[in-house]
């Protein structure tokens, strides 16, 4: 997060655990697959990010997860976005 003073405050956020993921789905009234393996597959595909639970389609979820991953790589290596676009 960048403040108006120009200072940067960094903080770490970790993806949800599988149990937290199911709890968020319950909170938002989303269906949880009765088959735990199927639900685990959904969790893995959605990356464990809370926001994906609110997105409707798998395509939207994938775009969101890809944007998070790209942002991480850009932070770690500023030349990353330039190198993948050429």
C-alpha positions in Angstrom: 0.0 0.0 0.0 1.4 3.4 -0.9 0.5 6.4 1.3 0.1 10.0 0.2 3.3 10.8 1.9 5.1 8.6 -0.7 5.9 5.9 1.9 5.3 2.3 1.1 3.9 -0.1 3.6 4.3 -3.8 2.7 2.5 -6.7 4.3 2.2 -10.4 3.5 -1.0 -12.1 2.8 -1.3 -15.8 2.4 -3.9 -17.8 0.4 -6.7 -19.3 2.3 -6.4 -22.8 3.8 -8.8 -25.3 2.4 -10.9 -25.0 5.6 -11.0 -21.2 5.3 -11.9 -21.5 1.6 -14.9 -23.7 2.5 -15.8 -21.2 5.3 -15.8 -18.3 2.8 -18.0 -20.3 0.4 -20.5 -20.9 3.2 -20.4 -17.2 4.2 -21.2 -16.1 0.7 -23.9 -18.9 0.3 -21.9 -20.7 -2.4 -22.4 -24.4 -3.1 -19.8 -26.7 -1.7 -19.4 -30.0 -3.6 -20.3 -33.0 -1.5 -17.3 -34.8 -2.9 -14.3 -33.5 -1.0 -11.9 -34.4 -3.9 -14.0 -32.2 -6.3 -14.0 -29.4 -3.8 -10.3 -29.7 -3.3 -9.9 -29.5 -7.1 -12.0 -26.3 -7.1 -9.8 -24.9 -4.3 -6.6 -25.6 -6.2 -8.0 -24.2 -9.5 -9.1 -21.0 -7.7 -5.7 -20.5 -6.0 -7.1 -20.2 -2.5 -7.8 -16.5 -3.1 -11.0 -15.2 -1.3 -12.0 -13.0 -4.2 -12.4 -16.0 -6.6 -15.3 -17.3 -4.5 -17.3 -14.3 -5.5 -16.5 -14.6 -9.3 -19.1 -16.4 -11.4 -17.2 -18.2 -14.1 -14.1 -20.2 -14.2 -12.7 -18.0 -16.9 -13.1 -14.9 -14.6 -11.5 -16.8 -11.8 -8.5 -17.8 -13.9 -8.1 -14.2 -15.2 -8.0 -13.0 -11.6 -5.5 -15.6 -10.4 -3.3 -15.0 -13.5 -3.4 -11.2 -12.7 -2.3 -11.9 -9.1 0.5 -14.2 -10.2 1.7 -11.6 -12.8 1.7 -8.9 -10.2 3.8 -11.0 -7.9 6.3 -11.6 -10.6 6.4 -8.0 -11.7 7.1 -7.0 -8.0 9.9 -9.5 -7.8 11.3 -8.8 -11.3 10.4 -5.5 -13.0 11.5 -6.9 -16.3 9.0 -9.8 -16.1 6.1 -8.1 -17.8 8.4 -6.8 -20.6 9.9 -10.2 -21.2 6.5 -12.0 -21.5 5.0 -9.5 -23.9 7.8 -10.0 -26.5 
